């Protein structure tokens, strides 16, 4: 394992404007790096989004919890750890099998002693129900959040929430790990919507969603 490569973008939420002037913002706090497809020597296009989102969360843990200075694990490190935890068979190592929110929780506890809360949203629930939960999380803990589902199986990282004070209208700040450029510029990930504000009504209404919320207070 090694520290984040120097070319990885950091704290990208600071570079994007709020969706509107009247919204109240609750954002990630502390330092993290943007992990995405092909950002290292592994070509993980089509299967690695959960690992990359986990690595983004791990980078936050690395920088924000100085008592547990474990460098960000590689994809192979993550697969090996899940086998060691007896969550996966030995054939999982060097495979292209996906991981989801539960594996993200296991690994954050394994590598950083950080417990996670999983918030499950069924396909019949409205994403508006997560507004208060995310507001409270970013205020109390400040860590990035992993979001994944079934019909919408693309893992994504939630970096903040913008909400109107008088209504339940809200947008999530999404960092998408599916960018396959080796060293993208911040302007590129914003222009190509790898970093974007998404209205809560824009997500797949036929999918359930799990939110993995690290329960550690970062070093601000």
Residue pairs with C-beta under 8 A, 6 or more apart in sequence:
1 70
1 71
1 72
1 73
1 74
1 77
2 71
2 72
3 62
3 71
3 72
4 10
4 33
4 59
4 62
4 72
5 39
5 40
7 183
8 33
8 34
8 35
8 39
8 59
9 33
9 34
9 184
9 186
9 189
10 31
10 32
10 33
10 34
11 31
11 32
12 34
12 159
12 175
12 186
12 189
12 195
13 27
13 28
13 159
13 160
13 173
13 175
13 195
15 186
15 190
15 195
16 173
16 190
16 195
16 196
16 197
18 25
18 162
18 197
19 162
19 171
19 197
20 162
22 164
22 165
23 162
23 163
23 164
23 171
24 162
24 163
24 164
24 165
25 160
25 161
25 162
26 134
26 135
26 138
26 139
26 160
26 161
26 163
27 138
27 159
27 160
27 173
28 60
28 138
28 142
28 143
28 144
28 159
28 160
29 138
29 142
29 218
29 220
30 60
30 63
30 64
30 142
30 143
30 218
30 219
30 220
31 59
31 60
31 63
31 64
32 56
32 57
32 59
32 60
32 63
32 144
33 55
33 56
33 59
33 72
34 56
34 175
34 189
35 52
35 53
35 55
35 56
35 59
35 72
35 177
36 52
36 176
36 177
36 178
36 179
36 180
36 181
36 184
36 194
37 43
37 44
37 45
37 48
37 49
37 52
37 177
37 178
37 179
37 180
38 44
38 45
38 180
38 181
38 182
39 52
39 182
40 74
42 48
42 74
42 75
44 51
44 52
44 75
44 96
45 180
46 96
47 96
47 97
47 98
48 75
48 96
48 177
49 98
49 154
49 155
49 156
49 177
49 178
50 98
50 99
50 100
50 103
50 104
50 146
50 148
50 155
51 75
51 78
51 99
52 155
52 177
53 104
53 146
53 148
53 155
53 156
53 157
53 177
54 78
54 99
54 103
54 104
54 107
54 108
54 146
55 72
55 73
56 144
56 157
56 175
56 177
57 104
57 108
57 143
57 144
57 146
57 157
57 212
57 214
58 70
58 72
58 73
58 107
58 108
58 111
58 112
59 72
60 143
60 144
60 214
60 218
61 68
61 70
61 108
61 111
61 112
61 114
61 143
61 214
61 216
62 69
62 70
62 71
62 72
62 112
63 218
63 219
64 142
64 143
64 216
64 218
64 219
65 112
65 114
65 216
65 218
65 219
66 219
68 112
68 113
68 114
70 111
70 112
73 81
73 107
73 111
76 93
76 94
78 99
78 103
78 107
79 88
79 92
79 93
79 94
79 95
80 93
81 106
81 107
81 110
81 111
82 88
82 92
82 99
82 103
82 106
82 107
83 89
83 90
83 92
83 93
85 106
85 110
87 103
87 106
88 97
98 153
100 148
100 155
100 210
101 118
101 146
101 147
101 148
101 210
101 211
101 212
102 118
102 210
104 116
104 146
104 212
105 115
105 116
105 118
105 212
108 114
108 115
108 116
108 212
108 214
109 115
109 116
112 216
114 214
114 215
114 216
115 214
115 215
115 216
116 212
116 213
116 214
116 215
117 212
117 213
117 215
118 210
118 211
118 212
118 213
119 130
119 133
119 210
119 211
119 213
120 208
120 209
120 210
121 127
121 129
121 130
121 208
121 209
121 210
121 211
122 208
123 151
123 205
123 206
123 207
123 208
126 200
127 200
127 201
127 203
127 209
128 168
128 170
128 200
130 200
130 211
131 161
131 163
131 168
131 170
131 200
133 211
134 145
134 158
134 161
134 172
134 211
135 161
135 163
137 143
137 145
137 213
138 160
138 161
140 217
141 213
141 214
141 215
141 216
141 217
141 218
142 217
142 218
142 220
143 213
143 214
143 216
143 218
144 157
144 158
144 159
144 175
144 214
145 157
145 158
145 159
145 211
145 212
145 213
145 214
146 155
146 156
146 157
146 158
146 211
146 212
147 155
147 156
147 157
147 158
147 172
147 174
147 209
147 210
147 211
147 212
148 154
148 155
148 156
148 209
148 210
148 212
149 204
149 207
149 208
149 209
149 210
150 207
150 208
151 204
151 206
151 207
151 208
152 203
152 204
152 207
152 209
154 176
154 178
155 177
156 174
156 175
156 176
156 177
157 174
157 175
157 176
157 177
158 172
158 173
158 174
158 175
158 211
159 173
159 174
159 175
159 195
160 172
160 173
161 170
161 171
161 172
161 173
162 170
162 171
162 173
162 197
163 169
163 170
163 171
164 170
169 199
169 200
170 199
170 200
171 197
171 198
171 199
171 200
172 197
172 198
172 200
173 195
173 196
173 197
174 195
174 196
174 197
174 198
175 194
175 195
176 193
176 194
176 195
176 196
178 194
179 189
179 192
179 194
181 188
184 194
186 195
188 194
189 195
190 196
203 209
